[in-house]
Amino acid sequence: MAEYYVGDYNVRDIQMKMLGILIEVDRVCRKYGIRYVLDSGTLLGAIRHKGFIPWDDDIDIAMLREDYDRFRALANDELLPPYVFEDMHSRRDYPNIFGKCYNTETRYVQKNTVHLSIQQGVFMDIFPIDNVELHDKKKQCRIVASLNMVRCLKQKTEPFELRHIFYLPLLLLPVSALNHLALHYMTKKNGKETEYVCPICQSGTSKPAFKRTMFLNTLDIDFKGHQFPVPVEYEEYLLGYYKAPMELPPEDKRRPTHGIIEVKL
């Protein structure tokens, strides 16, 4: 089996630190009845590899916005050391519009955020999932993606290019106002009974829509000797992200992708 590295560290050792975060977050979620599912590459790894994708250098879960808000409110009172939760509500220069749970005893620094005064440990992404109506999902996602890009430009996590000149007026806004606008457009449909939901908070404008029931109807599966929830219809869920999820990518695509420039475990 091929070995994969981030700096001098074997990806498997980094993944064990990520697993520790997931175990602790799962404990808190089960204690309070907070629903979540393994998401994106972590779900793909659970199904295709019965654990992590061997070269994956992050870990992801997702939860409906109402569960995310509950988790966010109690996380730092309930999580045991060395774990902490951060999102754009808790730290002014936090660079994302979704949350992360960190292991504060580690260093895991991404190139584009090295200059920010945020937690810089091994992390797990926690994506809030919001309501959408299919007829205008693309518009809603496009607005949020644009606001997020302005946040990135303002915080210098993305380089300014000529194509960004359209955003100049918005760059005059403080980060707090951009956060407010992003949250407004992510959650604007949450007062309606919609059949579909979407990870609007994730990067890009082309994002899958899922039936809400995928986050309500779950089953526990084995992941590195532990049981974690996934959608019952996980095959359909994975097809929202991947054209052929059970096919391995070419060998030259099997590599860590998160731009980590410093690791200390």
C-alpha positions in Angstrom: 0.0 0.0 0.0 1.3 3.5 -0.9 2.2 5.8 1.9 1.2 9.5 1.9 2.8 12.4 3.7 2.0 16.0 4.7 5.5 17.4 5.5 7.3 14.8 7.5 4.2 13.2 8.9 2.4 10.2 7.6 -1.2 11.0 6.6 -2.3 8.1 8.7 -1.0 9.7 11.9 -2.7 12.9 11.1 -6.0 11.0 10.4 -5.8 9.5 13.9 -5.8 13.0 15.4 -8.8 13.8 13.2 -10.5 10.7 14.3 -10.1 11.8 17.9 -11.9 15.0 17.1 -14.8 13.1 15.4 -15.1 10.8 18.4 -15.4 13.7 20.8 -17.9 15.6 18.6 -19.9 12.4 18.2 -20.0 12.1 22.0 -21.4 15.6 22.4 -23.9 15.2 19.6 -25.3 11.9 21.0 -25.5 13.4 24.5 -27.8 16.2 23.2 -29.6 14.5 20.3 -27.8 16.6 17.7 -28.1 15.0 14.3 -25.2 14.9 11.8 -23.7 12.7 9.1 -20.3 12.0 7.7 -19.9 14.2 4.7 -17.9 14.5 1.4 -14.6 12.7 1.3 -15.1 11.3 4.8 -18.4 9.6 3.8 -16.7 8.4 0.6 -13.9 6.9 2.7 -16.3 5.3 5.1 -18.1 3.5 2.2 -15.3 2.8 -0.2 -12.4 2.3 2.2 -14.2 1.4 5.5 -12.3 4.4 7.0 -10.3 7.3 5.7 -9.4 7.7 2.1 -5.7 6.9 2.4 -4.5 10.3 1.1 -7.2 12.4 2.6 -5.9 15.2 4.8 -9.1 16.5 6.3 -12.4 15.2 7.8 -15.9 16.5 7.3 -19.3 16.2 8.9 -22.6 18.0 8.0 -25.7 18.8 10.0 -29.0 20.7 9.4 -28.7 24.4 10.4 -31.0 23.9 13.5 -28.6 21.2 14.7 -25.6 23.3 13.8 -26.9 26.2 15.9 -27.5 23.9 18.9 -24.0 22.4 18.6 -22.4 25.8 18.2 -24.1 27.2 21.3 -22.9 24.4 23.6 -19.7 23.1 21.9 -17.1 25.0 23.9 -18.9 24.2 27.2 -19.1 20.5 26.4 -16.1 19.6 24.3 -13.3 18.1 26.5 -9.7 19.5 26.1 -7.9 19.7 23.8 -10.8 20.3 21.5 -12.4 23.7 20.7 -15.0 24.9 18.2 -14.7 28.1 16.1 -16.8 29.7 13.4 -17.4 33.2 12.1 -19.6 34.0 15.1 -16.7 33.4 17.6 -13.7 35.1 16.0 -13.6 38.2 13.8 -11.0 37.0 11.4 -12.2 33.4 11.1 -11.9 32.8 7.4 -14.8 30.4 6.7 -18.6 30.5 6.7 -18.8 27.0 8.3 -17.4 25.8 11.6 -14.3 23.9 12.5 -13.4 21.8 15.6 -9.7 21.9 16.4 -7.2 19.9 18.4 -5.3 22.7 20.2 -2.4 20.5 21.1 -1.4 20.2 17.4 -0.2 22.5 14.6 -1.7 22.1 11.2 -1.3 25.3 9.2 -2.8 26.0 5.8 -0.8 28.2 3.5 -3.7 30.6 2.9 -4.5 31.2 6.6 -1.0 31.3 8.1 -1.3 35.1 8.7 -4.6 34.9 10.6 -4.9 34.8 14.4 -7.1 31.7 14.4 -6.7 28.2 15.8 -4.1 26.4 13.7 -4.4 22.8 14.8 -5.6 19.6 13.2 -9.3 20.3 12.4 -12.6 18.9 11.4 -15.0 20.8 9.1 -18.6 21.1 10.3 -20.9 22.2 7.5 -24.4 23.6 8.3 -27.0 22.6 5.8 -29.7 25.1 4.7 -33.0 25.0 3.0 -33.2 25.7 -0.7 -35.9 25.8 -3.4 -34.7 24.1 -6.6 -35.9 26.9 -8.9 -33.5 29.4 -7.4 -30.8 27.3 -5.7 -28.1 28.4 -8.1 -28.8 32.1 -7.5 -28.8 31.6 -3.8 -25.5 29.7 -4.0 -24.0 32.2 -6.3 -24.7 35.1 -4.0 -23.2 33.3 -1.0 -20.2 32.3 -3.0 -19.6 35.9 -4.0 -19.9 37.2 -0.5 -17.6 34.5 0.7 -15.0 35.5 -2.0 -15.2 39.1 -0.7 -14.5 37.8 2.8 -11.5 35.9 1.5 -10.1 38.9 -0.4 -10.6 41.1 2.6 -8.8 38.6 4.9 -6.1 37.9 2.2 -6.8 34.2 2.1 -7.3 34.6 -1.7 -5.1 36.8 -3.9 -6.7 39.8 -5.6 -7.0 39.4 -9.4 -8.4 41.5 -12.2 -11.5 39.4 -12.3 -12.3 40.5 -8.7 -12.6 44.2 -9.6 -16.4 43.7 -9.5 -16.1 43.1 -5.8 -14.4 46.4 -5.0 -17.5 48.2 -3.6 -18.2 45.2 -1.2 -14.6 45.3 0.0 -15.4 48.6 1.7 -17.7 46.7 4.1 -16.4 45.4 7.4 -16.1 41.6 7.9 -18.9 41.7 10.4 -21.3 43.1 7.7 -20.1 40.5 5.2 -20.7 37.8 7.8 -24.2 39.1 8.4 -25.0 39.1 4.7 -23.6 35.7 4.1 -25.6 34.2 7.0 -28.7 36.0 5.7 -28.5 34.5 2.2 -27.5 31.0 3.5 -30.5 30.9 5.8 -33.1 33.0 3.9 -35.2 29.9 3.0 -35.0 28.3 6.5 -38.4 29.6 7.5 -40.1 27.7 4.8 -40.9 24.0 4.6 -38.7 23.0 1.7 -38.1 19.4 0.5 -34.5 20.1 -0.4 -31.5 21.3 1.5 -28.0 22.2 0.4 -24.4 22.8 1.7 -24.5 26.4 0.6 -21.6 27.2 2.9 -19.2 25.1 0.9 -16.9 26.7 -1.6 -18.0 27.2 -5.2 -21.3 27.9 -6.9 -22.2 24.3 -8.1 -23.4 22.6 -5.0 -25.7 19.5 -4.7 -29.2 19.6 -3.4 -30.3 16.8 -1.1 -33.7 15.7 0.2 -34.0 16.8 3.8 -34.8 13.2 4.8 -31.1 12.3 4.1 -30.1 14.1 7.2 -33.0 12.6 9.2 -32.9 9.0 8.2 -29.4 7.7 9.1 -27.7 4.5 10.0 -24.4 3.9 11.9 -21.6 2.3 10.1 -18.1 1.2 11.1 -15.3 3.7 10.7 -11.9 2.7 12.0 -13.5 0.6 14.8 -16.1 3.2 15.7 -19.8 3.7 14.8 -20.8 7.0 13.1 -24.0 8.1 11.3 -24.4 8.2 7.5 -27.5 8.8 5.3 -29.4 5.6 4.7 -29.4 6.6 1.1 -25.6 7.2 1.1 -25.2 6.0 -2.5 -27.5 8.9 -3.7 -25.8 11.3 -1.4 -22.3 10.5 -2.7 -23.5 10.9 -6.3 -24.3 14.5 -5.4 -20.5 15.0 -5.0 -18.9 12.4 -7.2 -19.7 11.1 -10.7 -18.3 7.6 -10.0 -17.7 7.5 -6.2 -16.6 3.8 -6.1 -13.9 4.3 -8.7 -10.4 5.2 -7.5 -8.9 8.3 -9.1 -5.8 8.1 -11.2 -2.6 7.7 -9.1 -1.4 11.2 -9.8 -4.7 12.5 -8.2 -4.2 10.5 -5.0 -2.6 13.2 -2.8 -3.3 15.6 0.1 -5.0 18.8 -1.2 -5.4 21.3 1.6 -2.1 23.2 1.3 -0.7 22.4 4.7 2.7 24.0 5.3 3.3 23.2 8.9 2.5 20.1 10.9 3.2 19.2 14.6 1.4 16.3 16.3 
